[in-house]
Amino acid sequence: MKTIKELLRDQNATVVDVRSEEEFNLSHHPGAINIPLDQVQQRADELGSMSKPLILYCRSGNRSGIAQAILKQLGVLEVYNGGGLEDMAQSLKK
């Protein structure tokens, strides 16, 4: 299984921040798009059509884990939990 660092190097990867719009506006991973957790289920088709792999993150990894489970249940493939924003930043540094 690929690491988040390896996944982030993939030119086709889509990074999705599942935190609130307010949290996203304060700071976010470079190039990330914001789809808050409470919108993930109704936007599953949109997420499923995005370039893969999908790397989800939040503040701690909890909300992104929930979003990952929702998407997998709905048949969206190549969805990964990137953990928290700090984890994502560390993956870029390693």
PDB file of N, CA, C and O in Angstrom:
ATOM      1  N   MET A   1       0.840  -1.191   0.000  1.00  0.00           N
ATOM      2  CA  MET A   1       0.000   0.000   0.000  1.00  0.00           C
ATOM      3  C   MET A   1       0.883   1.252   0.000  1.00  0.00           C
ATOM      4  O   MET A   1       1.880   1.323   0.719  1.00  0.00           O
ATOM      5  N   LYS A   2       0.506   2.224  -0.807  1.00  0.00           N
ATOM      6  CA  LYS A   2       1.273   3.459  -0.910  1.00  0.00           C
ATOM      7  C   LYS A   2       1.097   4.314   0.337  1.00  0.00           C
ATOM      8  O   LYS A   2       0.055   4.292   0.993  1.00  0.00           O
ATOM      9  N   THR A   3       2.150   5.070   0.644  1.00  0.00           N
ATOM     10  CA  THR A   3       2.079   6.019   1.749  1.00  0.00           C
ATOM     11  C   THR A   3       1.394   7.294   1.257  1.00  0.00           C
ATOM     12  O   THR A   3       1.261   7.507   0.051  1.00  0.00           O
ATOM     13  N   ILE A   4       0.968   8.128   2.182  1.00  0.00           N
ATOM     14  CA  ILE A   4       0.361   9.407   1.812  1.00  0.00           C
ATOM     15  C   ILE A   4       1.368  10.246   1.036  1.00  0.00           C
ATOM     16  O   ILE A   4       0.999  10.937   0.085  1.00  0.00           O
ATOM     17  N   LYS A   5       2.619  10.193   1.430  1.00  0.00           N
ATOM     18  CA  LYS A   5       3.663  10.931   0.720  1.00  0.00           C
ATOM     19  C   LYS A   5       3.721  10.497  -0.743  1.00  0.00           C
ATOM     20  O   LYS A   5       3.791  11.335  -1.642  1.00  0.00           O
ATOM     21  N   GLU A   6       3.693   9.190  -0.976  1.00  0.00           N
ATOM     22  CA  GLU A   6       3.719   8.678  -2.346  1.00  0.00           C
ATOM     23  C   GLU A   6       2.460   9.089  -3.105  1.00  0.00           C
ATOM     24  O   GLU A   6       2.530   9.462  -4.276  1.00  0.00           O
ATOM     25  N   LEU A   7       1.313   9.021  -2.437  1.00  0.00           N
ATOM     26  CA  LEU A   7       0.054   9.408  -3.075  1.00  0.00           C
ATOM     27  C   LEU A   7       0.054  10.883  -3.447  1.00  0.00           C
ATOM     28  O   LEU A   7      -0.459  11.256  -4.502  1.00  0.00           O
ATOM     29  N   LEU A   8       0.629  11.729  -2.585  1.00  0.00           N
ATOM     30  CA  LEU A   8       0.675  13.162  -2.856  1.00  0.00           C
ATOM     31  C   LEU A   8       1.556  13.483  -4.058  1.00  0.00           C
ATOM     32  O   LEU A   8       1.374  14.519  -4.697  1.00  0.00           O
ATOM     33  N   ARG A   9       2.497  12.619  -4.369  1.00  0.00           N
ATOM     34  CA  ARG A   9       3.355  12.825  -5.539  1.00  0.00           C
ATOM     35  C   ARG A   9       2.646  12.505  -6.842  1.00  0.00           C
ATOM     36  O   ARG A   9       3.104  12.908  -7.912  1.00  0.00           O
ATOM     37  N   ASP A  10       1.541  11.790  -6.767  1.00  0.00           N
ATOM     38  CA  ASP A  10       0.787  11.414  -7.957  1.00  0.00           C
ATOM     39  C   ASP A  10       0.167  12.672  -8.571  1.00  0.00           C
ATOM     40  O   ASP A  10      -0.602  13.374  -7.915  1.00  0.00           O
ATOM     41  N   GLN A  11       0.501  12.948  -9.813  1.00  0.00           N
ATOM     42  CA  GLN A  11       0.001  14.147 -10.497  1.00  0.00           C
ATOM     43  C   GLN A  11      -1.522  14.162 -10.619  1.00  0.00           C
ATOM     44  O   GLN A  11      -2.120  15.229 -10.762  1.00  0.00           O
ATOM     45  N   ASN A  12      -2.148  12.997 -10.563  1.00  0.00           N
ATOM     46  CA  ASN A  12      -3.595  12.903 -10.696  1.00  0.00           C
ATOM     47  C   ASN A  12      -4.339  13.006  -9.372  1.00  0.00           C
ATOM     48  O   ASN A  12      -5.569  13.054  -9.354  1.00  0.00           O
ATOM     49  N   ALA A  13      -3.601  13.042  -8.259  1.00  0.00           N
ATOM     50  CA  ALA A  13      -4.231  13.043  -6.941  1.00  0.00           C
ATOM     51  C   ALA A  13      -5.100  14.281  -6.732  1.00  0.00           C
ATOM     52  O   ALA A  13      -4.764  15.382  -7.169  1.00  0.00           O
ATOM     53  N   THR A  14      -6.228  14.071  -6.051  1.00  0.00           N
ATOM     54  CA  THR A  14      -7.102  15.167  -5.642  1.00  0.00           C
ATOM     55  C   THR A  14      -7.100  15.189  -4.120  1.00  0.00           C
ATOM     56  O   THR A  14      -7.393  14.181  -3.478  1.00  0.00           O
ATOM     57  N   VAL A  15      -6.773  16.333  -3.550  1.00  0.00           N
ATOM     58  CA  VAL A  15      -6.726  16.486  -2.096  1.00  0.00           C
ATOM     59  C   VAL A  15      -7.989  17.220  -1.662  1.00  0.00           C
ATOM     60  O   VAL A  15      -8.289  18.311  -2.147  1.00  0.00           O
ATOM     61  N   VAL A  16      -8.729  16.599  -0.732  1.00  0.00           N
ATOM     62  CA  VAL A  16     -10.001  17.152  -0.274  1.00  0.00           C
ATOM     63  C   VAL A  16      -9.947  17.391   1.233  1.00  0.00           C
ATOM     64  O   VAL A  16      -9.674  16.479   2.013  1.00  0.00           O
ATOM     65  N   ASP A  17     -10.210  18.624   1.620  1.00  0.00           N
ATOM     66  CA  ASP A  17     -10.282  19.028   3.021  1.00  0.00           C
ATOM     67  C   ASP A  17     -11.740  18.895   3.449  1.00  0.00           C
ATOM     68  O   ASP A  17     -12.609  19.580   2.909  1.00  0.00           O
ATOM     69  N   VAL A  18     -12.015  18.021   4.414  1.00  0.00           N
ATOM     70  CA  VAL A  18     -13.397  17.799   4.846  1.00  0.00           C
ATOM     71  C   VAL A  18     -13.757  18.606   6.097  1.00  0.00           C
ATOM     72  O   VAL A  18     -14.785  18.357   6.726  1.00  0.00           O
ATOM     73  N   ARG A  19     -12.910  19.567   6.451  1.00  0.00           N
ATOM     74  CA  ARG A  19     -13.227  20.451   7.575  1.00  0.00           C
ATOM     75  C   ARG A  19     -14.258  21.488   7.136  1.00  0.00           C
ATOM     76  O   ARG A  19     -14.634  21.547   5.965  1.00  0.00           O
ATOM     77  N   SER A  20     -14.707  22.297   8.078  1.00  0.00           N
ATOM     78  CA  SER A  20     -15.672  23.349   7.761  1.00  0.00           C
ATOM     79  C   SER A  20     -15.032  24.401   6.853  1.00  0.00           C
ATOM     80  O   SER A  20     -13.809  24.491   6.746  1.00  0.00           O
ATOM     81  N   GLU A  21     -15.882  25.185   6.208  1.00  0.00           N
ATOM     82  CA  GLU A  21     -15.390  26.260   5.345  1.00  0.00           C
ATOM     83  C   GLU A  21     -14.542  27.255   6.147  1.00  0.00           C
ATOM     84  O   GLU A  21     -13.540  27.766   5.646  1.00  0.00           O
ATOM     85  N   GLU A  22     -14.946  27.523   7.383  1.00  0.00           N
ATOM     86  CA  GLU A  22     -14.193  28.452   8.232  1.00  0.00           C
ATOM     87  C   GLU A  22     -12.788  27.921   8.509  1.00  0.00           C
ATOM     88  O   GLU A  22     -11.809  28.660   8.408  1.00  0.00           O
ATOM     89  N   GLU A  23     -12.693  26.637   8.858  1.00  0.00           N
ATOM     90  CA  GLU A  23     -11.380  26.037   9.113  1.00  0.00           C
ATOM     91  C   GLU A  23     -10.519  26.081   7.849  1.00  0.00           C
ATOM     92  O   GLU A  23      -9.334  26.410   7.901  1.00  0.00           O
ATOM     93  N   PHE A  24     -11.134  25.743   6.719  1.00  0.00           N
ATOM     94  CA  PHE A  24     -10.427  25.741   5.439  1.00  0.00           C
ATOM     95  C   PHE A  24      -9.872  27.131   5.135  1.00  0.00           C
ATOM     96  O   PHE A  24      -8.730  27.267   4.698  1.00  0.00           O
ATOM     97  N   ASN A  25     -10.684  28.160   5.367  1.00  0.00           N
ATOM     98  CA  ASN A  25     -10.266  29.526   5.062  1.00  0.00           C
ATOM     99  C   ASN A  25      -9.115  29.992   5.944  1.00  0.00           C
ATOM    100  O   ASN A  25      -8.339  30.853   5.530  1.00  0.00           O
ATOM    101  N   LEU A  26      -8.986  29.446   7.144  1.00  0.00           N
ATOM    102  CA  LEU A  26      -7.873  29.811   8.029  1.00  0.00           C
ATOM    103  C   LEU A  26      -6.550  29.276   7.508  1.00  0.00           C
ATOM    104  O   LEU A  26      -5.543  29.985   7.522  1.00  0.00           O
ATOM    105  N   SER A  27      -6.545  28.028   7.048  1.00  0.00           N
ATOM    106  CA  SER A  27      -5.363  27.440   6.424  1.00  0.00           C
ATOM    107  C   SER A  27      -5.749  26.093   5.845  1.00  0.00           C
ATOM    108  O   SER A  27      -6.658  25.426   6.340  1.00  0.00           O
ATOM    109  N   HIS A  28      -5.054  25.702   4.796  1.00  0.00           N
ATOM    110  CA  HIS A  28      -5.333  24.429   4.165  1.00  0.00           C
ATOM    111  C   HIS A  28      -4.115  23.947   3.376  1.00  0.00           C
ATOM    112  O   HIS A  28      -3.181  24.705   3.110  1.00  0.00           O
ATOM    113  N   HIS A  29      -4.154  22.691   3.018  1.00  0.00           N
ATOM    114  CA  HIS A  29      -3.086  22.081   2.230  1.00  0.00           C
ATOM    115  C   HIS A  29      -3.070  22.733   0.847  1.00  0.00           C
ATOM    116  O   HIS A  29      -4.132  22.984   0.276  1.00  0.00           O
ATOM    117  N   PRO A  30      -1.888  23.011   0.300  1.00  0.00           N
ATOM    118  CA  PRO A  30      -1.815  23.630  -1.030  1.00  0.00           C
ATOM    119  C   PRO A  30      -2.575  22.809  -2.077  1.00  0.00           C
ATOM    120  O   PRO A  30      -2.371  21.601  -2.200  1.00  0.00           O
ATOM    121  N   GLY A  31      -3.436  23.470  -2.814  1.00  0.00           N
ATOM    122  CA  GLY A  31      -4.177  22.816  -3.881  1.00  0.00           C
ATOM    123  C   GLY A  31      -5.410  22.039  -3.444  1.00  0.00           C
ATOM    124  O   GLY A  31      -6.106  21.463  -4.281  1.00  0.00           O
ATOM    125  N   ALA A  32      -5.688  22.017  -2.153  1.00  0.00           N
ATOM    126  CA  ALA A  32      -6.844  21.265  -1.644  1.00  0.00           C
ATOM    127  C   ALA A  32      -8.143  21.958  -2.016  1.00  0.00           C
ATOM    128  O   ALA A  32      -8.204  23.178  -2.165  1.00  0.00           O
ATOM    129  N   ILE A  33      -9.193  21.131  -2.164  1.00  0.00           N
ATOM    130  CA  ILE A  33     -10.532  21.672  -2.318  1.00  0.00           C
ATOM    131  C   ILE A  33     -11.301  21.381  -1.031  1.00  0.00           C
ATOM    132  O   ILE A  33     -10.984  20.434  -0.311  1.00  0.00           O
ATOM    133  N   ASN A  34     -12.296  22.190  -0.752  1.00  0.00           N
ATOM    134  CA  ASN A  34     -13.048  22.055   0.499  1.00  0.00           C
ATOM    135  C   ASN A  34     -14.431  21.477   0.236  1.00  0.00           C
ATOM    136  O   ASN A  34     -15.262  22.092  -0.431  1.00  0.00           O
ATOM    137  N   ILE A  35     -14.660  20.284   0.772  1.00  0.00           N
ATOM    138  CA  ILE A  35     -15.987  19.677   0.784  1.00  0.00           C
ATOM    139  C   ILE A  35     -16.200  19.202   2.223  1.00  0.00           C
ATOM    140  O   ILE A  35     -15.743  18.120   2.590  1.00  0.00           O
ATOM    141  N   PRO A  36     -16.897  20.008   3.043  1.00  0.00           N
ATOM    142  CA  PRO A  36     -17.089  19.655   4.449  1.00  0.00           C
ATOM    143  C   PRO A  36     -17.748  18.281   4.610  1.00  0.00           C
ATOM    144  O   PRO A  36     -18.522  17.840   3.760  1.00  0.00           O
ATOM    145  N   LEU A  37     -17.422  17.624   5.715  1.00  0.00           N
ATOM    146  CA  LEU A  37     -17.933  16.277   5.986  1.00  0.00           C
ATOM    147  C   LEU A  37     -19.440  16.186   5.820  1.00  0.00           C
ATOM    148  O   LEU A  37     -19.942  15.201   5.278  1.00  0.00           O
ATOM    149  N   ASP A  38     -20.171  17.199   6.277  1.00  0.00           N
ATOM    150  CA  ASP A  38     -21.632  17.123   6.198  1.00  0.00           C
ATOM    151  C   ASP A  38     -22.166  17.213   4.764  1.00  0.00           C
ATOM    152  O   ASP A  38     -23.370  17.075   4.547  1.00  0.00           O
ATOM    153  N   GLN A  39     -21.289  17.441   3.789  1.00  0.00           N
ATOM    154  CA  GLN A  39     -21.685  17.482   2.379  1.00  0.00           C
ATOM    155  C   GLN A  39     -21.181  16.267   1.594  1.00  0.00           C
ATOM    156  O   GLN A  39     -21.554  16.083   0.436  1.00  0.00           O
ATOM    157  N   VAL A  40     -20.342  15.444   2.214  1.00  0.00           N
ATOM    158  CA  VAL A  40     -19.696  14.337   1.497  1.00  0.00           C
ATOM    159  C   VAL A  40     -20.705  13.373   0.881  1.00  0.00           C
ATOM    160  O   VAL A  40     -20.583  13.022  -0.292  1.00  0.00           O
ATOM    161  N   GLN A  41     -21.686  12.946   1.645  1.00  0.00           N
ATOM    162  CA  GLN A  41     -22.632  11.963   1.133  1.00  0.00           C
ATOM    163  C   GLN A  41     -23.399  12.496  -0.078  1.00  0.00           C
ATOM    164  O   GLN A  41     -23.509  11.802  -1.089  1.00  0.00           O
ATOM    165  N   GLN A  42     -23.928  13.718   0.010  1.00  0.00           N
ATOM    166  CA  GLN A  42     -24.704  14.241  -1.115  1.00  0.00           C
ATOM    167  C   GLN A  42     -23.836  14.630  -2.304  1.00  0.00           C
ATOM    168  O   GLN A  42     -24.348  14.810  -3.409  1.00  0.00           O
ATOM    169  N   ARG A  43     -22.517  14.764  -2.088  1.00  0.00           N
ATOM    170  CA  ARG A  43     -21.610  15.106  -3.192  1.00  0.00           C
ATOM    171  C   ARG A  43     -20.746  13.911  -3.610  1.00  0.00           C
ATOM    172  O   ARG A  43     -19.715  14.084  -4.260  1.00  0.00           O
ATOM    173  N   ALA A  44     -21.167  12.712  -3.238  1.00  0.00           N
ATOM    174  CA  ALA A  44     -20.397  11.495  -3.527  1.00  0.00           C
ATOM    175  C   ALA A  44     -20.171  11.292  -5.019  1.00  0.00           C
ATOM    176  O   ALA A  44     -19.082  10.887  -5.426  1.00  0.00           O
ATOM    177  N   ASP A  45     -21.177  11.565  -5.839  1.00  0.00           N
ATOM    178  CA  ASP A  45     -21.004  11.405  -7.289  1.00  0.00           C
ATOM    179  C   ASP A  45     -19.918  12.352  -7.804  1.00  0.00           C
ATOM    180  O   ASP A  45     -19.082  11.968  -8.622  1.00  0.00           O
ATOM    181  N   GLU A  46     -19.943  13.581  -7.319  1.00  0.00           N
ATOM    182  CA  GLU A  46     -18.924  14.571  -7.698  1.00  0.00           C
ATOM    183  C   GLU A  46     -17.540  14.093  -7.265  1.00  0.00           C
ATOM    184  O   GLU A  46     -16.586  14.145  -8.040  1.00  0.00           O
ATOM    185  N   LEU A  47     -17.442  13.630  -6.025  1.00  0.00           N
ATOM    186  CA  LEU A  47     -16.160  13.131  -5.514  1.00  0.00           C
ATOM    187  C   LEU A  47     -15.713  11.900  -6.305  1.00  0.00           C
ATOM    188  O   LEU A  47     -14.531  11.749  -6.611  1.00  0.00           O
ATOM    189  N   GLY A  48     -16.651  11.034  -6.628  1.00  0.00           N
ATOM    190  CA  GLY A  48     -16.321   9.825  -7.372  1.00  0.00           C
ATOM    191  C   GLY A  48     -15.804  10.095  -8.768  1.00  0.00           C
ATOM    192  O   GLY A  48     -15.063   9.286  -9.326  1.00  0.00           O
ATOM    193  N   SER A  49     -16.191  11.232  -9.338  1.00  0.00           N
ATOM    194  CA  SER A  49     -15.745  11.566 -10.694  1.00  0.00           C
ATOM    195  C   SER A  49     -14.445  12.370 -10.707  1.00  0.00           C
ATOM    196  O   SER A  49     -13.907  12.657 -11.777  1.00  0.00           O
ATOM    197  N   MET A  50     -13.942  12.731  -9.539  1.00  0.00           N
ATOM    198  CA  MET A  50     -12.684  13.488  -9.465  1.00  0.00           C
ATOM    199  C   MET A  50     -11.504  12.582  -9.779  1.00  0.00           C
ATOM    200  O   MET A  50     -11.586  11.358  -9.673  1.00  0.00           O
ATOM    201  N   SER A  51     -10.417  13.209 -10.164  1.00  0.00           N
ATOM    202  CA  SER A  51      -9.184  12.491 -10.476  1.00  0.00           C
ATOM    203  C   SER A  51      -8.701  11.724  -9.246  1.00  0.00           C
ATOM    204  O   SER A  51      -8.724  12.251  -8.134  1.00  0.00           O
ATOM    205  N   LYS A  52      -8.266  10.483  -9.448  1.00  0.00           N
ATOM    206  CA  LYS A  52      -7.828   9.616  -8.348  1.00  0.00           C
ATOM    207  C   LYS A  52      -6.312   9.570  -8.285  1.00  0.00           C
ATOM    208  O   LYS A  52      -5.643   9.791  -9.294  1.00  0.00           O
ATOM    209  N   PRO A  53      -5.768   9.287  -7.123  1.00  0.00           N
ATOM    210  CA  PRO A  53      -6.433   8.958  -5.863  1.00  0.00           C
ATOM    211  C   PRO A  53      -7.019  10.196  -5.179  1.00  0.00           C
ATOM    212  O   PRO A  53      -6.580  11.324  -5.402  1.00  0.00           O
ATOM    213  N   LEU A  54      -8.025   9.944  -4.340  1.00  0.00           N
ATOM    214  CA  LEU A  54      -8.608  10.990  -3.500  1.00  0.00           C
ATOM    215  C   LEU A  54      -7.948  10.898  -2.135  1.00  0.00           C
ATOM    216  O   LEU A  54      -7.968   9.844  -1.499  1.00  0.00           O
ATOM    217  N   ILE A  55      -7.368  11.991  -1.688  1.00  0.00           N
ATOM    218  CA  ILE A  55      -6.731  12.032  -0.373  1.00  0.00           C
ATOM    219  C   ILE A  55      -7.539  13.005   0.473  1.00  0.00           C
ATOM    220  O   ILE A  55      -7.590  14.201   0.188  1.00  0.00           O
ATOM    221  N   LEU A  56      -8.171  12.474   1.517  1.00  0.00           N
ATOM    222  CA  LEU A  56      -9.011  13.272   2.398  1.00  0.00           C
ATOM    223  C   LEU A  56      -8.242  13.630   3.661  1.00  0.00           C
ATOM    224  O   LEU A  56      -7.455  12.822   4.155  1.00  0.00           O
ATOM    225  N   TYR A  57      -8.455  14.817   4.184  1.00  0.00           N
ATOM    226  CA  TYR A  57      -7.866  15.166   5.479  1.00  0.00           C
ATOM    227  C   TYR A  57      -8.785  16.127   6.219  1.00  0.00           C
ATOM    228  O   TYR A  57      -9.694  16.719   5.637  1.00  0.00           O
ATOM    229  N   CYS A  58      -8.526  16.269   7.521  1.00  0.00           N
ATOM    230  CA  CYS A  58      -9.280  17.195   8.372  1.00  0.00           C
ATOM    231  C   CYS A  58      -8.310  17.785   9.390  1.00  0.00           C
ATOM    232  O   CYS A  58      -7.171  18.098   9.043  1.00  0.00           O
ATOM    233  N   ARG A  59      -8.738  17.940  10.631  1.00  0.00           N
ATOM    234  CA  ARG A  59      -7.835  18.462  11.660  1.00  0.00           C
ATOM    235  C   ARG A  59      -7.038  17.343  12.307  1.00  0.00           C
ATOM    236  O   ARG A  59      -5.837  17.481  12.539  1.00  0.00           O
ATOM    237  N   SER A  60      -7.715  16.224  12.601  1.00  0.00           N
ATOM    238  CA  SER A  60      -7.057  15.139  13.343  1.00  0.00           C
ATOM    239  C   SER A  60      -7.035  13.807  12.607  1.00  0.00           C
ATOM    240  O   SER A  60      -6.305  12.897  12.998  1.00  0.00           O
ATOM    241  N   GLY A  61      -7.825  13.683  11.545  1.00  0.00           N
ATOM    242  CA  GLY A  61      -7.949  12.404  10.843  1.00  0.00           C
ATOM    243  C   GLY A  61      -9.266  11.706  11.129  1.00  0.00           C
ATOM    244  O   GLY A  61      -9.597  10.722  10.467  1.00  0.00           O
ATOM    245  N   ASN A  62     -10.025  12.197  12.102  1.00  0.00           N
ATOM    246  CA  ASN A  62     -11.296  11.576  12.455  1.00  0.00           C
ATOM    247  C   ASN A  62     -12.369  11.819  11.390  1.00  0.00           C
ATOM    248  O   ASN A  62     -12.970  10.872  10.884  1.00  0.00           O
ATOM    249  N   ARG A  63     -12.607  13.083  11.054  1.00  0.00           N
ATOM    250  CA  ARG A  63     -13.635  13.391  10.046  1.00  0.00           C
ATOM    251  C   ARG A  63     -13.259  12.823   8.675  1.00  0.00           C
ATOM    252  O   ARG A  63     -14.125  12.357   7.934  1.00  0.00           O
ATOM    253  N   SER A  64     -11.971  12.863   8.344  1.00  0.00           N
ATOM    254  CA  SER A  64     -11.565  12.305   7.049  1.00  0.00           C
ATOM    255  C   SER A  64     -11.749  10.795   7.028  1.00  0.00           C
ATOM    256  O   SER A  64     -12.034  10.225   5.975  1.00  0.00           O
ATOM    257  N   GLY A  65     -11.592  10.140   8.169  1.00  0.00           N
ATOM    258  CA  GLY A  65     -11.850   8.701   8.256  1.00  0.00           C
ATOM    259  C   GLY A  65     -13.319   8.386   8.053  1.00  0.00           C
ATOM    260  O   GLY A  65     -13.665   7.404   7.397  1.00  0.00           O
ATOM    261  N   ILE A  66     -14.186   9.220   8.618  1.00  0.00           N
ATOM    262  CA  ILE A  66     -15.635   9.044   8.440  1.00  0.00           C
ATOM    263  C   ILE A  66     -15.993   9.266   6.967  1.00  0.00           C
ATOM    264  O   ILE A  66     -16.756   8.493   6.386  1.00  0.00           O
ATOM    265  N   ALA A  67     -15.445  10.312   6.374  1.00  0.00           N
ATOM    266  CA  ALA A  67     -15.711  10.606   4.963  1.00  0.00           C
ATOM    267  C   ALA A  67     -15.230   9.464   4.076  1.00  0.00           C
ATOM    268  O   ALA A  67     -15.908   9.092   3.118  1.00  0.00           O
ATOM    269  N   GLN A  68     -14.069   8.911   4.388  1.00  0.00           N
ATOM    270  CA  GLN A  68     -13.527   7.784   3.624  1.00  0.00           C
ATOM    271  C   GLN A  68     -14.485   6.594   3.694  1.00  0.00           C
ATOM    272  O   GLN A  68     -14.773   5.965   2.676  1.00  0.00           O
ATOM    273  N   ALA A  69     -14.973   6.290   4.886  1.00  0.00           N
ATOM    274  CA  ALA A  69     -15.898   5.166   5.057  1.00  0.00           C
ATOM    275  C   ALA A  69     -17.191   5.396   4.277  1.00  0.00           C
ATOM    276  O   ALA A  69     -17.704   4.470   3.649  1.00  0.00           O
ATOM    277  N   ILE A  70     -17.720   6.613   4.310  1.00  0.00           N
ATOM    278  CA  ILE A  70     -18.943   6.938   3.576  1.00  0.00           C
ATOM    279  C   ILE A  70     -18.732   6.707   2.081  1.00  0.00           C
ATOM    280  O   ILE A  70     -19.550   6.067   1.421  1.00  0.00           O
ATOM    281  N   LEU A  71     -17.637   7.228   1.560  1.00  0.00           N
ATOM    282  CA  LEU A  71     -17.375   7.115   0.123  1.00  0.00           C
ATOM    283  C   LEU A  71     -17.146   5.672  -0.299  1.00  0.00           C
ATOM    284  O   LEU A  71     -17.623   5.248  -1.352  1.00  0.00           O
ATOM    285  N   LYS A  72     -16.418   4.918   0.516  1.00  0.00           N
ATOM    286  CA  LYS A  72     -16.198   3.511   0.181  1.00  0.00           C
ATOM    287  C   LYS A  72     -17.517   2.746   0.169  1.00  0.00           C
ATOM    288  O   LYS A  72     -17.736   1.905  -0.702  1.00  0.00           O
ATOM    289  N   GLN A  73     -18.405   3.032   1.140  1.00  0.00           N
ATOM    290  CA  GLN A  73     -19.724   2.391   1.174  1.00  0.00           C
ATOM    291  C   GLN A  73     -20.531   2.709  -0.078  1.00  0.00           C
ATOM    292  O   GLN A  73     -21.343   1.897  -0.522  1.00  0.00           O
ATOM    293  N   LEU A  74     -20.307   3.887  -0.644  1.00  0.00           N
ATOM    294  CA  LEU A  74     -21.032   4.314  -1.835  1.00  0.00           C
ATOM    295  C   LEU A  74     -20.313   3.903  -3.122  1.00  0.00           C
ATOM    296  O   LEU A  74     -20.721   4.284  -4.219  1.00  0.00           O
ATOM    297  N   GLY A  75     -19.237   3.120  -2.976  1.00  0.00           N
ATOM    298  CA  GLY A  75     -18.552   2.569  -4.138  1.00  0.00           C
ATOM    299  C   GLY A  75     -17.461   3.421  -4.740  1.00  0.00           C
ATOM    300  O   GLY A  75     -16.981   3.122  -5.834  1.00  0.00           O
ATOM    301  N   VAL A  76     -17.056   4.477  -4.054  1.00  0.00           N
ATOM    302  CA  VAL A  76     -15.968   5.312  -4.563  1.00  0.00           C
ATOM    303  C   VAL A  76     -14.646   4.621  -4.212  1.00  0.00           C
ATOM    304  O   VAL A  76     -14.382   4.311  -3.050  1.00  0.00           O
ATOM    305  N   LEU A  77     -13.833   4.392  -5.225  1.00  0.00           N
ATOM    306  CA  LEU A  77     -12.567   3.682  -5.044  1.00  0.00           C
ATOM    307  C   LEU A  77     -11.401   4.660  -4.946  1.00  0.00           C
ATOM    308  O   LEU A  77     -11.523   5.840  -5.276  1.00  0.00           O
ATOM    309  N   GLU A  78     -10.272   4.137  -4.482  1.00  0.00           N
ATOM    310  CA  GLU A  78      -9.036   4.911  -4.354  1.00  0.00           C
ATOM    311  C   GLU A  78      -9.215   6.142  -3.470  1.00  0.00           C
ATOM    312  O   GLU A  78      -8.833   7.252  -3.842  1.00  0.00           O
ATOM    313  N   VAL A  79      -9.801   5.927  -2.295  1.00  0.00           N
ATOM    314  CA  VAL A  79     -10.005   6.993  -1.314  1.00  0.00           C
ATOM    315  C   VAL A  79      -9.101   6.704  -0.121  1.00  0.00           C
ATOM    316  O   VAL A  79      -9.110   5.596   0.416  1.00  0.00           O
ATOM    317  N   TYR A  80      -8.320   7.700   0.292  1.00  0.00           N
ATOM    318  CA  TYR A  80      -7.354   7.524   1.373  1.00  0.00           C
ATOM    319  C   TYR A  80      -7.554   8.582   2.449  1.00  0.00           C
ATOM    320  O   TYR A  80      -7.925   9.720   2.161  1.00  0.00           O
ATOM    321  N   ASN A  81      -7.303   8.189   3.689  1.00  0.00           N
ATOM    322  CA  ASN A  81      -7.356   9.112   4.818  1.00  0.00           C
ATOM    323  C   ASN A  81      -5.959   9.663   5.027  1.00  0.00           C
ATOM    324  O   ASN A  81      -5.054   8.948   5.457  1.00  0.00           O
ATOM    325  N   GLY A  82      -5.790  10.941   4.720  1.00  0.00           N
ATOM    326  CA  GLY A  82      -4.483  11.584   4.885  1.00  0.00           C
ATOM    327  C   GLY A  82      -4.220  12.038   6.306  1.00  0.00           C
ATOM    328  O   GLY A  82      -3.138  12.544   6.604  1.00  0.00           O
ATOM    329  N   GLY A  83      -5.202  11.864   7.195  1.00  0.00           N
ATOM    330  CA  GLY A  83      -5.027  12.274   8.589  1.00  0.00           C
ATOM    331  C   GLY A  83      -5.381  13.737   8.769  1.00  0.00           C
ATOM    332  O   GLY A  83      -6.344  14.243   8.191  1.00  0.00           O
ATOM    333  N   GLY A  84      -4.584  14.400   9.581  1.00  0.00           N
ATOM    334  CA  GLY A  84      -4.816  15.810   9.871  1.00  0.00           C
ATOM    335  C   GLY A  84      -3.995  16.718   8.979  1.00  0.00           C
ATOM    336  O   GLY A  84      -3.100  16.260   8.268  1.00  0.00           O
ATOM    337  N   LEU A  85      -4.299  18.007   9.017  1.00  0.00           N
ATOM    338  CA  LEU A  85      -3.567  18.990   8.219  1.00  0.00           C
ATOM    339  C   LEU A  85      -2.079  18.933   8.524  1.00  0.00           C
ATOM    340  O   LEU A  85      -1.255  19.022   7.614  1.00  0.00           O
ATOM    341  N   GLU A  86      -1.729  18.785   9.794  1.00  0.00           N
ATOM    342  CA  GLU A  86      -0.311  18.697  10.181  1.00  0.00           C
ATOM    343  C   GLU A  86       0.340  17.439   9.600  1.00  0.00           C
ATOM    344  O   GLU A  86       1.496  17.478   9.180  1.00  0.00           O
ATOM    345  N   ASP A  87      -0.399  16.323   9.575  1.00  0.00           N
ATOM    346  CA  ASP A  87       0.122  15.086   8.973  1.00  0.00           C
ATOM    347  C   ASP A  87       0.417  15.300   7.492  1.00  0.00           C
ATOM    348  O   ASP A  87       1.431  14.829   6.977  1.00  0.00           O
ATOM    349  N   MET A  88      -0.469  16.006   6.822  1.00  0.00           N
ATOM    350  CA  MET A  88      -0.290  16.277   5.396  1.00  0.00           C
ATOM    351  C   MET A  88       0.962  17.125   5.177  1.00  0.00           C
ATOM    352  O   MET A  88       1.739  16.865   4.259  1.00  0.00           O
ATOM    353  N   ALA A  89       1.154  18.136   6.020  1.00  0.00           N
ATOM    354  CA  ALA A  89       2.329  18.992   5.900  1.00  0.00           C
ATOM    355  C   ALA A  89       3.600  18.186   6.140  1.00  0.00           C
ATOM    356  O   ALA A  89       4.599  18.388   5.448  1.00  0.00           O
ATOM    357  N   GLN A  90       3.576  17.279   7.110  1.00  0.00           N
ATOM    358  CA  GLN A  90       4.744  16.454   7.396  1.00  0.00           C
ATOM    359  C   GLN A  90       5.045  15.515   6.227  1.00  0.00           C
ATOM    360  O   GLN A  90       6.212  15.242   5.943  1.00  0.00           O
ATOM    361  N   SER A  91       4.015  15.021   5.551  1.00  0.00           N
ATOM    362  CA  SER A  91       4.210  14.126   4.404  1.00  0.00           C
ATOM    363  C   SER A  91       4.954  14.835   3.277  1.00  0.00           C
ATOM    364  O   SER A  91       5.690  14.200   2.521  1.00  0.00           O
ATOM    365  N   LEU A  92       4.766  16.132   3.164  1.00  0.00           N
ATOM    366  CA  LEU A  92       5.460  16.894   2.128  1.00  0.00           C
ATOM    367  C   LEU A  92       6.928  17.104   2.468  1.00  0.00           C
ATOM    368  O   LEU A  92       7.758  17.241   1.570  1.00  0.00           O
ATOM    369  N   LYS A  93       7.257  17.132   3.762  1.00  0.00           N
ATOM    370  CA  LYS A  93       8.619  17.422   4.213  1.00  0.00           C
ATOM    371  C   LYS A  93       9.535  16.215   4.186  1.00  0.00           C
ATOM    372  O   LYS A  93      10.744  16.356   4.000  1.00  0.00           O
ATOM    373  N   LYS A  94       8.970  15.026   4.371  1.00  0.00           N
ATOM    374  CA  LYS A  94       9.784  13.821   4.516  1.00  0.00           C
ATOM    375  C   LYS A  94      10.574  13.489   3.274  1.00  0.00           C
ATOM    376  O   LYS A  94      11.305  12.499   3.254  1.00  0.00           O
TER     377      LYS A  94
END
